[in-house]
Amino acid sequence: MSIDAGAIYDGWHGDGARTFYVGSAQPQIGELIDTTRLAMMAGIAAALPGANLGEISGAIEDVAKPGDYGIVRQFVGHGIGTEMHQEPQVPNYRTGARGMKLAPGICLAIEPMLTLGRGDVAVKPDGWTVVTLDGSLAAHFEHTIAVTDNGPEILTTI
């Protein structure tokens, strides 16, 4: 089960997501969930002042690829602030572009989505539910972060 929730406080947006399993899960499901969380944390760790967006994308892909997980490309991380979804987009895979240079004060939502199959997805008629086209299981994690002089700061901790 994945839960993706946003909040607005004093005009500022936050966005976070977690994936859980209920009861016991097959090892591959637990590994998918763990890997997706680790991919998010690798992307966050790469969000350093002076780094480029492409370094975040590459860090996420570097965690996902060894497990041969599908990477959902239709949905990506994003800038966040006075609106939920702002520029820049933050892909969870290498695009070949370096992307913008990160500076203190930039806020981003880092949110990899990995699958046990292909990364192709569709949105259900409710306009919110996302499913994989091949029926494989998926996991999704997201934190809102701020780039600071001292590195990334997670703003959506529990």
Order of alpha helices (4+ residues) and beta strands (2+ residues): beta-beta-alpha-alpha-beta-beta-beta-beta-beta-beta-beta-beta-beta-beta
